[in-house]
Amino acid sequence: MLSTLTNSIAFWQQEYHTGNTQVDRQHQQIFEIVNALHDAVVTRKNVYTIQELLECLANHTIEHFQTEEALMMAVDYPEYDRHKQTHDHLLSKVDNLLLKFRDRNTAAVTTEITQFLTEWLAHHIKGEDQKMIQFFQNNIR
């Protein structure tokens, strides 16, 4: 499904690598889902497809954040609270998006939202996540 997209917006780049295979794989999956959602919005897929993609995005994001938070807690990461706040903030936005979508259907999902998600991911990975992984590498031997 995801390999046949013609309208991609989120492109995985080498600079996004954190050095943690599980975290990187989950990031790449989220990029793929954002691209699938963007493609569905641009090509005006049916409401069920968009809802399925939104729910998939929410589920993968929750799973990914749980992975990162477990890693941070396991090593007593000093920036845990702040990092978790950024996760909670995005999850709140995704939850609100799902609620709006269920109320108004496709009108709530626009390319501005997929653009926001792409920018948020890139910024978060290059900042918070790479800082977190760097801490792990410097403090766990």
C-alpha positions in Angstrom: 0.0 0.0 0.0 2.6 2.6 1.1 5.0 1.9 -1.7 2.6 3.1 -4.4 2.3 6.6 -3.1 2.6 9.4 -5.6 2.1 12.3 -3.2 4.8 12.1 -0.6 5.6 14.9 1.8 7.8 13.3 4.5 11.1 12.1 3.3 13.4 10.0 5.6 16.9 11.5 5.6 20.2 10.2 6.9 20.4 13.0 9.4 17.3 11.6 11.2 19.2 8.5 12.2 19.4 8.3 16.0 21.6 5.2 16.1 18.9 3.1 17.8 17.6 0.6 15.3 14.1 0.2 16.9 13.6 4.0 17.3 14.7 4.6 13.7 12.5 1.8 12.3 9.5 3.3 14.2 10.3 6.8 12.9 10.4 5.5 9.3 7.0 3.8 9.8 5.5 7.0 11.0 6.9 8.9 8.0 5.3 6.2 5.8 1.9 6.7 7.5 2.1 10.5 7.2 2.9 10.0 3.5 -0.1 7.7 3.1 -2.3 10.1 4.9 -1.1 13.0 2.7 -1.6 11.0 -0.4 -5.2 10.0 0.7 -6.0 13.7 1.4 -4.6 14.9 -1.9 -6.2 12.2 -4.0 -9.5 12.6 -2.0 -9.7 9.0 -0.9 -12.9 7.9 0.9 -13.6 8.8 4.5 -12.9 5.2 5.7 -9.4 5.2 4.2 -8.6 8.5 5.9 -10.0 7.4 9.2 -8.0 4.1 9.0 -4.8 6.0 8.3 -5.5 8.5 11.2 -6.1 5.6 13.6 -3.0 3.9 12.3 -0.9 7.0 12.8 -2.3 7.4 16.4 -1.6 3.8 17.2 2.0 3.8 15.8 2.7 7.2 17.5 1.5 5.9 20.9 3.6 2.7 20.5 6.7 4.7 19.4 6.4 7.2 22.3 6.0 4.3 24.8 9.2 2.8 23.4 11.1 6.0 23.8 9.7 6.7 27.2 10.6 3.2 28.4 14.1 3.7 27.1 14.4 7.0 28.9 13.0 5.6 32.2 15.4 2.6 32.1 18.4 4.9 32.2 16.9 7.7 34.3 17.2 10.2 31.5 17.4 13.7 33.0 15.3 15.3 30.3 12.5 12.7 30.6 9.7 15.0 31.9 10.3 17.7 29.2 10.6 15.0 26.4 7.4 13.3 27.6 5.6 16.7 27.5 6.4 17.0 23.8 5.1 13.5 23.2 1.9 14.3 25.2 1.4 17.5 23.3 1.5 15.8 19.9 -0.7 13.0 21.1 -3.3 15.6 22.2 -3.2 17.2 18.8 -3.6 13.8 17.1 -6.5 12.9 19.4 -8.2 16.2 18.7 -7.7 15.6 15.0 -9.4 12.2 15.3 -12.3 13.8 17.2 -12.8 16.5 14.6 -12.5 14.0 11.8 -15.2 11.8 13.3 -17.4 14.9 13.6 -16.8 16.5 10.2 -15.1 13.7 8.2 -12.5 14.7 5.7 -12.9 18.5 6.2 -10.8 18.1 9.3 -7.8 16.6 7.5 -5.9 18.8 5.2 -2.5 19.0 3.7 -1.6 21.7 6.3 -2.0 18.9 8.9 0.3 16.5 7.1 2.8 19.4 6.6 2.7 20.1 10.3 3.2 16.4 11.2 6.2 16.2 8.8 7.8 19.3 10.3 7.1 18.2 13.8 8.7 14.8 13.2 11.8 16.2 11.6 12.3 18.8 14.3 11.6 16.3 17.1 13.9 13.7 15.7 16.8 16.0 15.0 16.4 17.7 18.4 14.9 15.7 21.2 15.4 12.2 20.0 19.0 12.6 18.9 19.8 14.3 22.2 18.2 11.3 24.0 20.1 8.7 22.1 23.4 10.7 22.5 22.8 10.6 26.3 22.3 6.8 26.1 25.5 6.3 24.1 27.5 8.5 26.5 26.2 7.0 29.7 25.6 3.3 29.0 28.5 1.0 28.4 
